[in-house]
């Protein structure tokens, strides 16, 4: 990474803006942040695109279990979930988080959150330690992991905000892109964020779209219960414009 940015093509084009794009950076801040600080000691800006965590989980599962794609794409996705149902993958990740002490407030029997314990635990040093323990279980050679924990956005962003000023982050909802004129509106905000000239986006069609069956009602209700308080925490972190998000 350092070799590319300092001795590669960009060495002869210092005025260019460039970046990397991957959903794994947000979740794996324990590894990425120290490396980023080493490679980029100067100011870096971040784009974080968030999606309803319930829909995100289903989309993630359908992507990595899809039979479509190139051999390279299938290899990157991994094979760990190919023989598991969506519900089985959900259960496995919740059990892993429980075993790491990351979600002590979640009652698996009643599929509900102990609100008092949630308020006591979330944001504590104990949660930070449990998250580090969970991160140690994240595999590096497959995309078939962390189905549910990836939707704990406030938990992940909090670690990044401790190392970088929140003002360096542009955080947006993927759902806003679907609104009429949403793509151009979000891009205009990004142009201002990076202090570059406006540009009209000609192609605003949806990319990387696949059709699949919706999850069953019971599974959707479970995930909404699980993520509800975490979405409230996200609003506290990001501001009032995130009030009631994904209710």
N, C-alpha and C positions, 0 to 999 in steps of 0.2 A: 504494500500500500504506500509506504513512504517513498519507495523507489519510484513508483509511478508518478506520484504527485510532484516530486522534487527533481527528478531527472528525466521524466518522460516527456510526452508531447507538451504538457503545460509549461515546462521550463522555458520554452521559446514563445509562449503566449501568456504572459503574466496578467493581462487584463481580462482574461476569460473567467467566467464563473462556472464552476462545475460542482458535482456532488454525487453521492451514492444513494441508491434507493433499495431498501429492504425492510420488511416488517420485523425482522429479527433483532434489529438494533435496539428498538424500544424495550423489548423483553429482556435482552441480555446486556443491560447497562453495566453490570458488574465487570464484563469483559471489554465492552466496546468503549466505555468512557475513558479508562486509562490509556488505551491505544489512541483514541482520538486526540486526547490532550498531548500525547507525544508527537503525533504526526502534524497536528494543527495547533501550535501554541498560540496562534493569533485568533481573532474573533471568527466564530463559525455560526451560521444561522441554520435553523432546523425547520422542516415542514413535517407536521404530524397529522395524518389523515385518520380520523376515527370513524367507526361505524357502529351502529347498534350492536352491542356485543352478542346478543342472541342470534341475530342474522349473520354476524361475522363467524360465529362458531359453526353454523350449518354450512356456510359457504366454504370455510376452511376444510371441513370434512369432505364435502363433495369434490373439492379441487384435488385433494391428495388421493382420493379413492377413484378418481375418474380414469377411465380406460383410454381417453383421448390424450393426445400430446405426443411429442417426440420422445425418443429413448432417453435423451438427456433430461427432459422435464420429468419423466416418470422416475428416473433415478434420484433426482433432487427431492421429489415428493416423498419417497420412501415407500415401504411395503407394510409397515407395522399395523396399519388400520384396515388393510384390504379385506380381512376376514371378520372384522368387527362391525357391529351396528353403531349408528350414531350414539345411541343411548349407552352402549358399552364403553365407548371412548370417553363420553362425559363422566361416567362412573369412575373410570380408571384415573382420570386427572383429578377429580375431586378427592378420591382416596389418597392419591399421592400428596396433594396439598394438605390433607388432614394429617398424614403421617409425618410431614415436615413441620407441623404446628402452625401452618400458614392461615388456616381458617378454623380456629377453635370454636368460633361462634356458630358454625354451620352444623345443624342437627340432621344427620343423614336419615334417621328414622322418620322424622316428621317433615323433612325437606323444608326446613325453615331456619331463619336467623334469630339468634338470641340478641336482641337489640342492645341490651345493657352490656353484654360481653363485647359486642361489636364496637360500641363507643369506647370501651375501655382499652381494647386491643389495637384497633386500627390507628396507625400513626405512631405507634410506640416503638421503642428499640427492640422489643420482643418480635414485633412483626418484621422489622428489618432483618433480624437474625434468621427468622423462619424463611423469609423470601430468599436470602442467600443460600440457605440449605436447599430450598427447592431448585434454585438456579443450577446448583451443582448436579442435578439430575437431568438437565436439558441436554439431549444428544446434539452432536455437531454435524452429523452426516445425514440428516433426514428432516423433512418438513412435517412429519407426522408426530408432532408433540405439542404439549401445552395448549390443548384445544380450549380449555376454559380459562386458564390463567391469563392468556393473552388479552382477554376482555376486561381484566382488572386495570383499567387505564390509569386511574389516579395513583395506584401503587407504583406503577412503572414510571410515570411522569415525575413523581415526587423525587425519585432518585436523580433524575436528570436535572431537575430544577435546583437541586442542592449543589450541583457542580457548575451549572451555567445559568446566567440570568434568564428568568422567564420571558423577558422581552426579546430574547433571541429565538423564540419559538413561535411559529405560525401554526395554530391548531385549528382544524376545520372538521366539519362533519361531512362524511361522504354523501349523506342524504341531500345535502344542499346542492350538490352537483346535478341532481336529478330535476331540480326545479327549472322552470322556464328561464333561460338565460343564466342558469346557475354556473355553468363552466366558465363563461366569460367573466362573470362577476367575481368568482373566486380567483381567477387568474389575474384580474385587475388588482385585487388586494395583494396578491403575491408580487406583482410587478412593483407596487409601492413598497412592499416589505423589503425587497432586494434593491430598491432604488434603481430600477432599470426602466426604459421606455415602455409604454403600453404597446400591446400587439394584439391584433384581432385573430382569434382562434377560429379557423375556418371549419375544421372537422371536430364537432362536439359529440359525435356518436359514441355509444357505449362500447368499451373494449373488454376483451377477456370475459365475456358473458357466457354463462352456461345455464341450461334449463335443468331443473331437478324438482323432485317432489318436496312439498313443504313438510316440516316436522309435525308430529302429532301434537294435539292440544296439550296433553299432559306434560310432554317434554318442554314445550314452549313456556308453560306456566312455571315449571321448575326453574328454568333459566331466568325468567323474569324475577322470580323471588330471589334467586341467588345474586343477581346483578343490581337489584333495586337500590340497596343502600350504597353500593359502590358508585353507582351513577350520581347519587346525591353528593358523595365525597368529591366527585369530579367537578361538580358545579362549585363547590367551595374552593377548589383549587384554581379553576379557570374563570370564574366570574358569573354574574347574573344572567348573561346571555345563554348560559348552559342550564338554566333553571328548567326543571321538568323534562330534561332530555331523555328520549327513548322510554317514556312512561307507557 
